[in-house]
C-alpha cells in the first residue's frame, strides 16, 4: 500500500466524523495538533473546501463517473470529493499524487473493490468549464435554502450570501477585548447602549465574546448558559450561572440591559460552518422559532422598567428573527447579510420594557 500523507489521512477522518454529526472547526482544532503547520493548513483547506462546495463536487463526481453519488458508499464519496476538490482548486500537489492517495484512502477504508473506480473517475477530472444543472448546484446550496433567500432578499442578495459562504471568513481581533471575534458579531453589544455601572444579563453567553464586550463597556455582567462546561470560556469577571433559558430564569433582580443571543440555525455563518448547509432542513426552522420565543419571553421577565433588551441571532431566516420578535415593542432592527456587509450575517432587534 502506498503512503498516504498525514494531512490527507486526517482530512478523510475529519470528513467522516462531520458526516456523523461532528463540526469541522472543532475537529480541525483537536485532530491536527500532531501535524506540521503546513500539513494542518492543507487539511483545513481540503476539509472546508469539500464542505463549502459539496453540491458541485457531487455533481462533478456524477458528471465524470456517470454514477449518481447517492449510490456510492460514504467512504468512496468522501475520497472522491477530496480528490475532485484538489484537482479542480489546488495547485500544490501533482495530479497523479492526488489520484494515488485518493485510491489508497479508499483501500484503507476497506473499500478496495472501489479502488479502480476512484482511479478511473479522478483521471477524467479537469478544470474545464461546467454547465451546472441548476442554480442551487452552482451556488452550493440546498434548493430550499436558495429559494428561501430569493423570496425574502431577492436574487441578487441571495446569490451574494451564497458566494460569500464559499470564501474563508476573515480572522479579526476585537481591540476592545483582545478576543478573536467576527466583525459582524461586534455590532450587537453597542445596540444595548451600556453605560458604566449598569446591570447586564447575557442570557446565552457562551463562548463569551459578547460578554467580554459588555464588560469592556463597563457593565456589571451576569452571564448564563445552559451547560456549565460552555461557561469555561466566558470571562471570569462576569458572574457565571448555569441556567436553561427555555425555563424561567433564577434571578430575583431586574436588569438594566439584557442580551439574548439566541441559539439558532446559524445560516449567517456558513463560511465558517459550511456543514450547516447540508444538515439543516426547512422544517427545522419551526423548532428553532419555538425555542427562541420561550427564551425571549423568559429573558424579558428579568428586564427592569425603562430597560432595554437586544435579541440577536446569526441566522438569516425570518422565522428566527422578525417572526420571533413580532408582538413586542421593537424600537430598532438591524440585518447584516454576508456579501452585502462584511463578516457573518446577523439579525438584531432592540426591545424596550413594556
C-alpha positions in Angstrom: 0.0 0.0 0.0 1.4 3.4 -1.0 1.9 6.0 1.7 -0.9 8.5 2.5 0.2 12.0 3.5 -0.7 12.9 7.2 -2.8 15.9 6.1 -5.0 13.8 3.7 -5.4 11.0 6.2 -6.6 13.4 8.9 -8.8 15.2 6.3 -10.5 12.0 5.4 -11.1 11.1 9.1 -12.5 14.6 9.9 -14.9 14.5 7.0 -16.1 11.0 8.1 -16.7 12.5 11.6 -18.5 15.5 10.1 -20.8 13.1 8.2 -21.7 11.5 11.6 -22.5 14.9 13.2 -19.2 16.4 14.2 -18.3 20.1 13.5 -15.4 20.8 11.2 -13.8 23.7 13.1 -13.8 21.7 16.4 -12.4 18.6 14.7 -9.7 20.5 13.0 -8.6 22.0 16.3 -8.5 18.7 18.0 -7.3 16.4 15.3 -4.4 18.3 13.7 -2.3 19.1 16.7 0.3 16.5 15.7 0.6 17.9 12.2 3.1 20.4 11.0 1.7 23.9 10.3 1.8 23.3 6.6 0.0 19.9 6.8 -2.6 21.3 9.2 -3.2 24.2 6.8 -3.7 21.8 3.9 -6.1 19.7 5.9 -8.1 22.8 6.8 -8.2 23.9 3.1 -9.5 20.5 1.9 -12.0 20.0 4.7 -13.6 23.3 4.3 -13.3 23.2 0.5 -15.2 19.9 0.4 -17.9 21.1 2.7 -18.3 24.6 1.1 -18.5 23.1 -2.4 -20.2 19.8 -1.7 -23.1 20.1 -4.2 -20.8 21.0 -7.1 -18.4 18.2 -6.1 -21.2 15.7 -6.1 -22.4 16.8 -9.4 -18.8 16.6 -10.8 -18.5 13.1 -9.5 -21.6 12.1 -11.3 -20.5 14.0 -14.4 -17.2 12.2 -14.7 -18.4 8.8 -13.5 -21.9 8.5 -14.9 -23.0 7.2 -11.5 -25.2 9.1 -9.0 -23.3 9.9 -5.8 -26.1 8.8 -3.6 -25.4 5.2 -4.7 -21.8 5.4 -3.6 -20.5 4.2 -0.2 -19.8 7.1 2.2 -16.0 6.4 2.2 -15.9 6.3 -1.5 -17.9 9.6 -1.8 -15.6 11.4 0.7 -12.4 10.2 -1.1 -13.8 11.4 -4.4 -14.9 14.7 -3.1 -11.4 15.3 -1.7 -9.8 14.2 -5.0 -12.1 16.3 -7.2 -11.7 19.4 -5.0 -7.9 19.2 -5.1 -7.8 18.6 -8.8 -10.1 21.5 -9.5 -8.9 24.0 -7.0 -5.4 23.3 -5.6 -2.1 23.6 -7.4 0.4 22.5 -4.8 0.3 18.7 -5.5 0.7 16.9 -8.8 -2.5 15.4 -10.1 -1.0 11.8 -10.1 -0.3 12.1 -6.4 -3.8 13.3 -5.6 -5.2 10.4 -7.6 -2.9 7.8 -6.0 -3.6 9.0 -2.4 -7.4 9.0 -3.0 -7.2 5.4 -4.2 -5.2 4.5 -1.1 -7.7 6.2 1.2 -10.5 4.0 -0.3 -8.4 0.9 0.2 -7.6 1.8 3.8 -11.3 2.3 4.4 -11.8 -1.3 3.4 -13.4 -0.4 0.1 -10.7 -2.0 -2.0 -13.3 -3.1 -4.6 -13.9 0.6 -5.4 -10.2 1.5 -5.9 -10.3 1.1 -9.7 -13.5 3.1 -9.9 -12.0 6.0 -7.9 -8.8 5.9 -10.0 -10.8 6.0 -13.3 -13.1 8.8 -12.2 -10.3 11.1 -10.9 -8.2 10.6 -14.0 -11.0 12.2 -16.0 -11.2 15.3 -13.9 -10.0 18.5 -15.4 -10.7 22.2 -14.9 -12.8 22.8 -18.0 -15.9 25.0 -17.6 -19.0 23.1 -16.5 -22.7 23.8 -17.2 -24.4 23.3 -13.9 -27.8 21.7 -13.8 -29.4 24.4 -11.6 -28.5 27.5 -9.6 -28.6 25.6 -6.3 -25.7 23.4 -7.5 -23.9 26.3 -8.9 -24.1 28.2 -5.6 -23.5 25.1 -3.5 -26.8 25.3 -1.5 -29.8 23.1 -0.9 -32.5 24.2 -3.3 -34.9 25.2 -0.5 -32.3 27.5 1.2 -31.6 29.4 -2.0 -35.3 29.7 -2.8 -36.0 30.9 0.8 -33.4 33.7 0.5 -34.5 34.7 -3.0 -38.1 35.0 -1.6 -37.0 37.2 1.3 -34.0 39.1 -0.1 -34.2 38.9 -3.9 -32.0 37.1 -6.3 -29.0 39.5 -6.1 -28.6 39.4 -2.3 -29.3 35.6 -2.2 -26.5 34.9 -4.6 -24.2 37.3 -2.7 -24.9 35.3 0.5 -24.2 32.1 -1.3 -20.9 33.3 -2.8 -19.7 34.8 0.5 -20.2 31.3 2.1 -17.6 29.9 -0.3 -14.8 32.1 1.0 -12.9 31.6 4.2 -14.0 34.1 6.9 -11.7 36.9 7.8 -9.9 36.4 11.1 -10.0 39.5 13.2 -9.4 40.5 16.8 -11.7 42.9 18.7 -9.3 45.6 20.0 -11.7 46.2 23.0 -11.4 42.7 24.3 -8.4 41.1 22.7 -10.6 38.2 21.6 -10.9 36.8 18.1 -14.4 37.9 17.0 -16.2 38.3 13.7 -16.6 41.9 12.6 -20.4 41.4 12.3 -20.7 39.9 15.8 -19.1 43.0 17.2 -22.1 45.2 16.1 -24.6 43.6 18.5 -23.5 44.8 22.0 -23.3 48.5 21.0 -27.1 48.3 20.4 -27.6 47.9 24.1 -26.2 51.3 24.9 -24.5 50.0 28.1 -23.3 52.7 30.5 -20.7 52.1 33.3 -22.3 50.5 36.3 -25.4 49.2 34.6 -26.6 45.7 35.4 -26.4 43.4 32.3 -27.7 39.9 31.8 -26.2 37.9 29.0 -28.7 35.0 28.6 -26.9 32.6 26.2 -23.4 33.8 26.9 -21.0 31.1 25.7 -18.4 31.4 24.3 -18.3 34.8 25.9 -17.1 37.2 23.2 -20.1 39.4 23.7 -19.9 39.1 27.4 -16.3 40.5 27.1 -17.7 43.4 25.1 -20.3 44.1 27.7 -17.7 44.1 30.5 -15.4 46.4 28.4 -18.4 48.8 28.2 -18.5 49.0 32.0 -21.4 46.7 32.6 -21.8 44.6 35.8 -22.5 41.3 33.9 -24.3 38.1 34.8 -23.6 35.5 32.1 -25.6 32.3 31.9 -25.6 29.4 29.6 -27.4 26.0 29.6 -24.2 23.9 30.0 -21.6 24.6 32.7 -18.7 23.4 30.5 -19.6 26.1 28.0 -19.2 28.7 30.6 -15.5 27.9 30.9 -14.7 30.3 28.1 -16.8 33.1 29.4 -14.7 35.9 31.1 -14.4 35.2 34.8 -15.0 38.9 35.6 -18.7 38.1 34.9 -20.9 36.2 37.4 -21.3 32.9 35.6 -24.6 31.0 36.1 -25.6 27.7 34.6 -29.3 28.1 33.6 -31.5 26.9 30.8 -33.3 30.0 29.4 -36.1 27.9 27.9 -37.4 27.8 31.5 -37.9 30.7 33.9 -34.6 32.2 34.9 -33.4 32.0 38.5 -32.9 35.7 39.1 -34.8 37.9 41.6 -33.2 41.1 40.5 -34.2 43.0 37.3 -31.5 44.0 34.8 -31.0 47.4 33.1 -29.8 45.6 29.9 -30.3 42.1 28.6 -28.7 40.3 25.6 -30.5 37.3 24.1 -28.0 36.0 21.6 -30.3 33.0 20.9 -29.3 29.6 19.7 -30.2 29.4 16.0 -29.7 27.7 12.7 -26.5 29.7 12.1 -27.2 30.3 8.4 -25.3 33.6 8.7 -22.1 31.7 9.4 -21.9 29.3 6.5 -18.4 30.5 5.6 -17.0 29.2 8.9 -19.6 26.4 9.5 -20.4 25.1 6.0 -21.7 21.7 7.3 -24.9 23.6 8.4 -25.9 23.9 4.8 -26.2 20.1 4.4 -27.8 19.4 7.8 -30.5 22.0 8.1 -34.0 21.4 6.7 -36.7 23.9 6.2 -38.8 22.2 8.9 -36.1 22.8 11.5 -36.8 26.5 11.5 -40.1 25.9 13.3 -38.3 24.2 16.2 -35.8 27.0 16.4 -38.6 29.6 16.4 -40.5 27.9 19.3 -37.4 27.6 21.4 -36.3 31.2 20.7 -39.8 32.6 21.6 -39.5 30.8 25.0 -36.0 32.2 25.7 -37.1 35.7 24.7 -40.2 35.6 27.0 -38.2 34.3 30.0 -35.5 37.0 29.4 -38.0 39.8 29.2 -39.4 38.8 32.6 -36.0 39.9 34.0 -35.9 43.3 32.4 -36.1 46.4 34.6 -38.6 49.2 34.0 -37.1 51.5 31.4 -34.6 48.8 30.4 -33.5 47.6 27.1 -33.2 44.1 25.6 -31.4 43.1 22.4 -32.5 39.9 20.7 -30.0 38.6 18.2 -29.1 35.6 16.0 -26.6 34.7 13.4 -29.4 33.4 11.3 -30.7 34.9 8.1 -34.2 33.3 8.4 -37.2 35.5 9.2 -38.7 32.6 11.1 -35.9 33.0 13.7 -35.7 36.8 13.5 -38.6 39.1 12.7 -41.2 36.4 13.4 -39.8 35.8 16.9 -39.9 39.4 18.0 -43.3 40.1 16.4 -45.7 41.4 19.0 -43.1 43.0 21.2 -42.2 46.7 21.5 -39.4 46.7 18.9 -37.6 50.0 18.8 -34.9 49.2 16.2 -33.8 46.3 14.0 -30.6 45.5 12.2 -29.9 42.9 9.5 -26.4 42.2 8.2 -26.2 39.9 5.1 -22.9 38.2 4.1 -21.8 39.5 0.7 -23.6 42.8 1.4 -21.9 43.7 4.7 -18.5 42.3 5.9 -18.4 39.4 8.2 -21.0 36.9 9.3 -24.7 37.5 8.9 -26.6 38.8 11.9 -30.1 40.0 12.9 -30.8 42.1 16.0 -33.8 43.7 17.4 -33.8 46.3 20.2 -36.9 45.7 22.5 -37.9 48.2 25.2 -39.5 47.2 28.5 -43.3 47.1 28.3 
